[in-house]
Amino acid sequence: MSELVTMSLAQIVNGNHRAAPVFEKYHLDFCCKGKRTLEQACTEGELQLADVVADLENAEQSITGSLSVNYAKMSLEQLAEYIVTTHHSYVKKEMPAILGYLQKVASKHGESHPEMIKVLQLFTAVKEEMEEHMQKEELILFPRIKEIEKQLNEGKELIISNSFLGSPISIMEQEHDHAGTLLAEIRKLTRDYNPPADGCTTYRLCLAALQAFELDLHQHVHLENNMLFPKALKMFEHPNHSSLN
């Protein structure tokens, strides 16, 4: 069978951005759980491996007119800035709007659809956690990554503990996992974001916005967990680095 089966989900997406929609289709988490091989992920999800491989190969061969960003060629500073301007900006813009939709839906439809009250509670938690999470990245972690990269590029010697990046990165990854778990629960409660027959326009708009939010978060977390963070930690292998550990 295709060599894809032994590759990790993260490796597959890194090599071909068109794989992301395929993984979304099968609910395969390529961001927080991207280290699993395709075969392991399909086994855990009780999916037909051959079907997923066929879709991935079709996606690889497809030709689209869309332009893709080559994240692999970005410096760490460029990648961090891209994450902030693209994904952090999106999250900051969308969360208040989605929360407003949910408050209206829970108030109007909560009696007949009590699950939406739970969805409101879950998303409120997501909003609070993401606001604090992004602030820590923008004010602490990303500046540290940029400064280390700058010093190495200038040929300076680095005498610094690995935990200077390793500790905050570990915390960020744990928070990614938790946010992903909350959104997965929201998806389950809303039956994959399918509105009920009696759902009003706001109800439908709310679910569509939630689905788009989860899709963006998957790409957001993938860029950090599987690209930015591993590359940042690899800087400690540079010849100019002397560890304090």
C-alpha positions as CSV (number, residue, x, y, z in Angstrom):
1,M,0.0,0.0,0.0
2,S,1.0,3.6,-0.3
3,E,3.9,4.9,1.8
4,L,1.4,7.4,3.3
5,V,0.3,4.7,5.8
6,T,3.5,4.9,7.8
7,M,3.8,8.6,7.7
8,S,2.5,10.8,10.5
9,L,-0.5,13.0,9.9
10,A,1.7,16.0,10.5
11,Q,4.2,14.9,7.9
12,I,1.5,14.3,5.3
13,V,0.0,17.8,5.8
14,N,3.4,19.4,5.8
15,G,4.1,17.8,2.5
16,N,0.8,18.6,0.9
17,H,-1.6,21.2,2.3
18,R,-4.5,19.6,0.3
19,A,-4.4,16.7,2.7
20,A,-6.0,18.9,5.5
21,P,-9.5,18.9,4.0
22,V,-9.3,15.1,3.7
23,F,-8.4,14.7,7.3
24,E,-11.2,17.1,8.3
25,K,-13.6,14.9,6.3
26,Y,-12.7,11.9,8.4
27,H,-12.3,13.8,11.6
28,L,-8.6,12.9,11.9
29,D,-6.8,15.3,14.2
30,F,-3.6,16.3,12.4
31,C,-2.7,19.1,14.8
32,C,-2.8,18.0,18.5
33,K,-2.5,14.3,17.5
34,G,-0.4,14.8,14.4
35,K,2.4,12.5,15.5
36,R,0.3,9.4,14.9
37,T,0.8,7.5,11.7
38,L,-2.0,7.4,9.2
39,E,-2.5,3.7,9.9
40,Q,-2.7,4.2,13.7
41,A,-5.1,7.1,13.3
42,C,-7.4,5.1,11.0
43,T,-7.3,2.1,13.3
44,E,-8.2,4.3,16.3
45,G,-11.0,6.0,14.4
46,E,-12.3,2.7,12.9
47,L,-11.8,4.0,9.4
48,Q,-11.1,2.2,6.2
49,L,-7.4,2.9,5.6
50,A,-7.7,2.3,1.8
51,D,-10.5,4.9,1.5
52,V,-8.5,7.6,3.3
53,V,-5.4,6.8,1.3
54,A,-7.3,7.0,-2.0
55,D,-8.7,10.4,-1.0
56,L,-5.2,11.6,0.0
57,E,-3.7,10.5,-3.3
58,N,-6.5,12.1,-5.2
59,A,-5.9,15.4,-3.3
60,E,-2.2,15.2,-4.1
61,Q,-2.8,14.8,-7.8
62,S,-5.5,17.4,-8.0
63,I,-4.7,20.7,-9.6
64,T,-6.3,23.9,-8.1
65,G,-5.8,27.5,-8.9
66,S,-5.4,28.5,-5.3
67,L,-2.1,29.8,-4.0
68,S,-0.7,28.1,-1.0
69,V,1.8,29.5,1.5
70,N,5.1,27.7,1.7
71,Y,5.5,27.6,5.5
72,A,8.6,25.4,5.3
73,K,10.6,28.3,3.7
74,M,9.6,30.8,6.3
75,S,12.0,31.9,9.1
76,L,10.7,31.4,12.6
77,E,10.0,35.1,12.9
78,Q,8.0,35.1,9.6
79,L,6.0,32.0,10.7
80,A,5.2,33.5,14.1
81,E,4.1,36.7,12.5
82,Y,2.0,34.8,10.0
83,I,0.3,32.9,12.9
84,V,-0.5,36.2,14.7
85,T,-1.7,38.2,11.7
86,T,-3.7,35.3,10.2
87,H,-4.9,33.0,12.9
88,H,-4.7,35.1,16.1
89,S,-6.5,38.0,14.3
90,Y,-9.2,35.6,13.1
91,V,-9.8,34.2,16.5
92,K,-9.9,37.6,18.2
93,K,-12.4,38.8,15.5
94,E,-14.7,35.7,15.5
95,M,-14.9,34.8,19.2
96,P,-17.1,37.8,20.3
97,A,-19.3,37.3,17.3
98,I,-19.8,33.6,17.9
99,L,-20.4,34.2,21.6
100,G,-23.1,36.7,20.7
101,Y,-24.8,34.2,18.3
102,L,-24.7,31.5,21.0
103,Q,-26.2,33.7,23.6
104,K,-29.2,34.5,21.3
105,V,-29.6,30.9,20.3
106,A,-29.4,29.6,23.9
107,S,-31.9,32.2,25.0
108,K,-34.4,31.5,22.2
109,H,-33.9,27.8,21.6
110,G,-32.5,26.6,24.9
111,E,-35.7,25.1,26.1
112,S,-36.2,22.9,23.0
113,H,-32.5,22.4,22.4
114,P,-30.8,22.3,25.8
115,E,-27.6,21.2,24.2
116,M,-27.1,24.7,23.0
117,I,-26.9,26.0,26.6
118,K,-24.0,23.5,27.1
119,V,-22.4,24.7,23.8
120,L,-22.6,28.2,25.1
121,Q,-20.8,27.2,28.3
122,L,-18.1,25.3,26.5
123,F,-17.4,28.1,24.0
124,T,-17.3,30.7,26.8
125,A,-14.5,28.6,28.3
126,V,-12.8,28.4,24.9
127,K,-12.9,32.2,24.5
128,E,-11.5,32.9,28.0
129,E,-8.7,30.3,27.5
130,M,-7.8,31.4,24.0
131,E,-7.6,35.0,25.0
132,E,-5.1,34.2,27.7
133,H,-3.3,31.7,25.6
134,M,-2.7,34.0,22.6
135,Q,-1.5,36.8,25.0
136,K,1.1,34.5,26.4
137,E,2.3,33.5,22.9
138,E,2.4,37.1,21.7
139,L,4.1,38.6,24.8
140,I,6.3,35.8,26.0
141,L,6.9,32.8,23.7
142,F,7.0,34.3,20.2
143,P,9.4,37.1,21.3
144,R,11.7,34.6,22.8
145,I,11.7,32.5,19.6
146,K,12.4,35.6,17.5
147,E,15.2,36.8,19.8
148,I,17.0,33.5,19.8
149,E,16.8,33.2,16.0
150,K,18.1,36.8,15.6
151,Q,21.1,36.1,17.9
152,L,22.0,32.9,16.1
153,N,21.7,34.6,12.7
154,E,24.0,37.3,13.9
155,G,26.6,34.6,15.0
156,K,26.3,35.4,18.7
157,E,26.9,32.7,21.3
158,L,23.8,31.6,23.2
159,I,24.2,30.5,26.8
160,I,20.7,29.7,27.7
161,S,18.7,26.8,29.2
162,N,16.6,24.7,27.0
163,S,13.6,25.3,29.3
164,F,13.6,28.9,28.2
165,L,11.5,27.7,25.2
166,G,10.8,24.1,26.3
167,S,8.7,25.1,29.3
168,P,6.3,27.6,27.6
169,I,6.0,25.4,24.6
170,S,5.0,22.4,26.7
171,I,2.3,24.6,28.3
172,M,1.1,25.9,25.0
173,E,0.7,22.3,23.6
174,Q,-1.3,21.3,26.7
175,E,-3.6,24.3,26.2
176,H,-4.0,23.4,22.5
177,D,-5.1,19.9,23.5
178,H,-7.7,21.3,25.9
179,A,-9.1,23.8,23.4
180,G,-9.3,21.0,20.8
181,T,-11.2,18.8,23.3
182,L,-13.7,21.5,24.1
183,L,-14.4,22.1,20.4
184,A,-14.7,18.4,19.7
185,E,-17.3,18.2,22.4
186,I,-19.2,21.1,20.8
187,R,-19.0,19.3,17.4
188,K,-20.5,16.2,19.0
189,L,-23.3,18.2,20.8
190,T,-24.3,19.9,17.5
191,R,-24.1,16.7,15.5
192,D,-21.3,17.9,13.3
193,Y,-22.7,21.4,13.2
194,N,-26.0,20.3,11.6
195,P,-28.9,22.7,12.5
196,P,-32.2,21.3,13.5
197,A,-35.3,21.7,11.3
198,D,-36.6,24.4,13.5
199,G,-33.3,26.3,13.6
200,C,-33.6,30.0,12.8
201,T,-31.2,32.0,10.6
202,T,-29.0,32.9,13.6
203,Y,-29.0,29.3,14.7
204,R,-27.7,28.2,11.3
205,L,-25.2,31.1,11.1
206,C,-23.9,30.2,14.6
207,L,-23.2,26.6,13.7
208,A,-21.5,27.6,10.5
209,A,-19.3,30.0,12.3
210,L,-18.4,27.4,14.9
211,Q,-17.4,24.9,12.2
212,A,-15.2,27.5,10.5
213,F,-13.7,28.4,13.8
214,E,-12.7,24.7,14.5
215,L,-11.3,24.3,11.0
216,D,-9.1,27.4,11.5
217,L,-8.0,26.3,14.9
218,H,-6.8,22.9,13.5
219,Q,-4.6,24.7,11.0
220,H,-3.5,27.2,13.6
221,V,-2.4,24.5,16.1
222,H,-0.8,22.5,13.3
223,L,1.4,25.4,12.4
224,E,2.5,25.8,16.0
225,N,2.7,22.2,17.2
226,N,4.2,20.6,14.1
227,M,6.2,23.4,12.5
228,L,7.0,26.4,14.7
229,F,7.7,24.7,18.0
230,P,9.9,21.8,16.7
231,K,11.9,24.2,14.6
232,A,12.3,26.6,17.6
233,L,13.5,23.8,19.8
234,K,16.0,22.6,17.2
235,M,17.8,26.0,17.6
236,F,19.3,24.5,20.8
237,E,21.2,22.1,18.6
238,H,23.0,25.0,17.0
239,P,26.9,25.0,17.4
240,N,26.7,28.4,19.0
241,H,24.4,27.3,21.8
242,S,25.8,26.4,25.2
243,S,23.2,25.0,27.6
244,L,22.9,26.0,31.2
245,N,21.4,22.6,32.0
